[in-house]
Structure formats: C-alpha cells, structure tokens
Amino acid sequence: MSTLRYCQQENVELALPRLIYYTSQDLQHLAGKILAPYDLTLEQFHPLKILSLAPGLSQRQIGDECYKSAANLTRILDRLQKKSLIERRDNPDDRRSSLVYLTAQGHALVTEVTGILDSFTEKIIAGISAQEQQVLRQALEQMTANIDQLNLEYQTK
C-alpha cells in the first residue's frame, strides 16, 4: 500500500505539497505503464514532447526544460537517436553544439502517445467540475510562482 493510501485509510491529513508529491508519483507510475509498450520511459518521452512543441532546440535548452543535467540528457538523447526518434543537426550559430529535431517516426510516436495520455487525463479528472479544475489550476500556478520566487531567493544565497 502506498503512503498516500495508508494516510487516507488512517485519516491522516497530509500537507498540501506532500499530497501533490504523492499524486505526481501516482501519475508518473501510470504514465510509465502507458509508455512501456512503446519502449519508452517518461524520462525519454518528456524531451520528445518538448521537441514536438519547439523543434530545433539545443541540448542545453532541452535540459533546462526537463531539469536534466547535460550528462543525463545526453544519455537520454543517445537512446532516442538509436530508436530513430530524434536527429541531431549542426547548429549554424554555434559549431560546438547541435540542434535536436524529431524524426518522422518521432512525430508519429508523440502524436499517438499524446492521444492515449489525453484520454487518460479525462479519466483522471473525472468527477472534478470545470470550476474546481479552474480553481486547482490557479492554485497550482500560484504555487509554481511562489516556488520560482523561492528559487530566486536561494540563488542569491
């Protein structure tokens, strides 16, 4: 039994950030199950999704979006390239770097998997009214802004 399920069973009220963390873990676990038949991990799908929205990013830009170190992202991109899902092209503005693009196979995979994930999203939010969803969205956006501010404060220390 997960910690969240245990706390719910024992009527333990979790701090909101902790509840969000457990929910995020549950979502990641479900996404892993959905992606497994495609021989993908969530860690690999994230850069693919980013590149579907913003093709031709540098590895550094992708790493910043994914919160991955350069070494970790290189390993992920190497695997995606071996699967023929991405290609690296020389960066005309900087010979020391390359730009990353989805291949046709990568585009097709992202489209298919995104459709499946979207159908699960509807099931995940079932029973939550549009108004409740909007309140939750606003609260999470405010929490993100607060976290960004705290990150700035810790950068200066």
N, C-alpha and C positions, 0 to 999 in steps of 0.2 A: 504494500500500500504506500502510495506517495505521501510525502509530508503534508501536502495540501489536503489530501483526502483524510488523513489522520486528524488534522486540525479541524476540518469541517465536522468529522464524526464526533470529536470531543468538544465541539462548540468553542474552540479557541479562535478569538478574533485576531487575525494577522494584521500587521502594519500594512498599509496600502502598497508601499514599494515592494514588500515581500510577496504580497498577493500577485502583483503584476509580474514579478520574477517567476513565480511558480506557473502562472498562466503562460508566460513566454516559454518556459521549459516544456510545458504540455504541447504548445503549438509547434515548437521545434521537433519534438518527438513525433508528432503526427506528420509533419512535413517530411521527416526522414523516411517514414513508412511510405508516403506517397511517391517520393523521389526514387526509392530503392529499385523499382522495376526499370527505371531509366538509367541505372548505373550512375546515379548522381547523388551527391550529398548536398545538404543545404549550403554548406560552405562553398561548394562548386556552383550551385545554382545562383547564388547571390551575384557574383560578377557577371554571369550570363544575363540576368535580368537587368542589371545596370547598363550593360552594353546594348541591350535591346532598346533602351531609352536614350542612351547617349553613346553612339558608336564613335570609335576612334579616340578613346581616352588613353592616356599614358598609364603605365602600370602604377605609377605613384598616385594618380588620380583615382584609379580603381581601388587601390589600397586604402586611401583616405575614406572613400565611401563605404568600404567594407570593414574598416577598423582592423586591417591586417598589416602585419609587418611586411617589409619588402621581401624578405626571405620566404615567409609563409605564402604570400601571394604568388611569388614566382613558382613555387611548388604547385599551387592550385592551377595556375595558368598553364604550366607544363602539362599537367594531366588533361586539361581541357583541350589543349592543342593536339595531344596524342589521340584524343577521341574525335578529332576533326571538327570541334565545335567552335573554335576561335582560330584566328590567324593574327600574327604579329607582322606589322609593316614598319619599314623605316620611317622615323619621324623627320619630315623635311625641315623642321625648325630646330632640331637638336639631334645631331648624329649619334649621340650617346644613348638615346632612348628609342623606344619603338611605340607605336600606337597599336591598340588592340581592337579587333573587329570580330563580330560574329560571322561565321560561315553560313551558307545557305542551310546546312544541316543544323547549325546552332540556332538560327532564326526559327526553323520549323519546330525544334525541340522546345524552345522557350514559349512559343505560341501554344503548343499542345499542353505543356505542363502548367502554364499560367491559366488556361481554361479549366483544368482539373482543380487547381488550387482555388480558383474563384468559386467553383461550385461548392467546395468545402467551406469557404468563407461564409456563404449563405447559410450553411448548416450550423456553423459555429455561432453566428449571431442570431439564429432563430430564437424567437421569444423576447427579443430586445427591440422595443419600439424605435421608430425613426428618431423620436425626440430623445430617448435615452441614449441612442447611438451618438447623436449630436453632442449631448452633454459629456459623454465619455470622451469623444474626440477632442472637445475643447479642453477638458481636464488634462488629457494626456499631452496635448500640445503645450499647455501651460507648464506641466511638469518638465517637458523637454526644454522649454525656455529657461526654467529655473536651473536645470542641470547644466545647460550651456553657460549660464552665468556663474555657477559654482566652479565649473571647469576653468573659466577665465580667471577667477579668483585664485585658484590653485596653481595656475600657470605663473602667476606673478610672485608666488612664494618660493 
